Amino acid sequence: MKTQEIARVQAYLRRLLGSEKLQLIAPVRAGLTVELAVNGEVIGTVDRDDEEGEVSYAVTISVLEEDLPPQDAPTPPARKR
């Protein structure tokens, strides 16, 4: 993805998810995957798909078991929108 395209997708995701803390990080070499970060921590990737002239973007978020709270920890209340 080109720099301008990355900026457009980042602006959309920030608006959609309501957080300026989201950042898309361009790859160091062409052909590598764009990374999705929150507060500087990479949490996933964004891939571009161009099928028959229709462009779409797939966001993949990875959650590591070691990052989850303990099973016996109380679940925090859901955030109100």
N, C-alpha and C positions, 0 to 999 in steps of 0.2 A: 504494500500500500504506500502511496505517496504521502508526503508530509501534510499537504492540504486535506487529503482524504482522512488521514488519522485525526486531524484537528476537528473535522466535521463530525466524525463518529464519537470522539471524546465529548464534544459539546452536547450531542444528543444524549449520550449515556448519563452525563452529569445532570442534565435537565430531567430525564426520565426517572433516574434513581434518586434525585434530590440531594446530590453531594458533590461539592467542588473538590473533595478529597480524591476523587477518581482521576487517574492519569493513564493515558495510553503511552507506552514507551516504544518508540520506533526501533526496529532491529538494527544492529551494527552493520549487517550485510544484507543486500537485496536477497529476497527469497526466504528469509527467516520470518518467524511469527512475531506479530505485534503483541506485547505483553500488557496486561491490565494490572494496575497497581492501585492500592489504597494506602495513603500515608507512607508511600515509598516501599511498601511490601507487595511483592508480586503475588497476585491471587489467581491469575488465570491468563488466558490468551484470547485474541480476537483474530478470526480468520475471515478473509474475503472470498466470496463465491460468485463467480460470473457464469451463470448457466443460461445459454441462449440469449445473451444480451441483458438478462435481468440480474442486477447486482444485489447481493444480500451479505450480511455480516453475521457470523456465529460467535457468540461469546461463551467461552468455557471457563467455569470457575472450579478450582480444585480445593477441597477441604481435607487437610491432613488430620488423621486420627489424633496425633499428638497435640494438635491445636484446640481440640474440643475440650470443654469442661469435663470434670470427672462425672461418671454416671450418676453418682449420688448427690451431685450439686443441684440446688433448687433452680428451676427454670425461670429466667427473668420474665416479667410480664411483657406482653406484646406492646410495641410502640403504637400510639394512636396516630392516625394520619390526619 
